[in-house]
Amino acid sequence: LWSYLLRSWAVCIPVGLAIRGAATQHVPPAPFAVISMLTTLFLLASWRSAYFTVAGPTVEGDRGAGLFDGLKMILTLVRRW
């Protein structure tokens, strides 16, 4: 459970900081990077804890749909418009 959180956080936050740096044409200051990384870790961990408290943990084999099923559903809804 928490290993997924830490792996996704460790990948996404530096990528997000790199995208921000590319968009603003300068490297973010170190204090900003550290505080944003710690803040997002806290918010993400809080959200996951609250969610699993309410919904309960899911079993790996319990997932019924994947990314492409969700995309297919969205495209079907868009076509109806």
Rosetta blueprint (number, residue, H / E / L):
1 L L
2 W H
3 S H
4 Y H
5 L H
6 L H
7 R H
8 S H
9 W H
10 A H
11 V H
12 C H
13 I H
14 P H
15 V H
16 G H
17 L H
18 A H
19 I H
20 R H
21 G H
22 A H
23 A H
24 T H
25 Q L
26 H L
27 V L
28 P L
29 P L
30 A H
31 P H
32 F H
33 A H
34 V H
35 I H
36 S H
37 M H
38 L H
39 T H
40 T H
41 L H
42 F H
43 L H
44 L H
45 A H
46 S H
47 W H
48 R H
49 S H
50 A H
51 Y H
52 F H
53 T H
54 V H
55 A H
56 G L
57 P L
58 T L
59 V L
60 E H
61 G H
62 D H
63 R L
64 G L
65 A L
66 G L
67 L H
68 F H
69 D H
70 G H
71 L H
72 K H
73 M H
74 I H
75 L H
76 T H
77 L H
78 V H
79 R H
80 R H
81 W L
